[in-house]
Amino acid sequence: RPDVPRFFVEFIVFHEMLHQLFPSPTRPGRRVHHPRAFREREKAWPLYEAAVRWEKQNLRVLLRR
């Protein structure tokens, strides 16, 4: 969608690629989709804070469409 900034799309692709590096471990009774190593690497994205901020401000609108 043209109203979604490129940096956010790139962040989402980066996030999904991290799932290949850090598979979700299964713990008794639950699955951890974002283990600590995943979250640490995700925060290394140069525009991580901007992407998280943009998502928080726009997610509700994006999910309605």
Steps between C-alpha positions, in 0.01 A plus 500: 500500500636841409423651841724250683855636523775300334702479823207326669460245220874432516474454875219245460708305247797511739276379785373208293852405392603487866249219545725291273803570719318458829235228474232504766604267781230297664481506877268276697151630441590792274698616201732802513476688167754768584776364723742741664766461226234582238393818681859611551584457133177672397597807702819521291290615202618859435145641504361264764362772726343689210341179369356406838370853549344506150337161560349611832361814341358328190425135570136553585442681170691236302300215649168663409570511128 
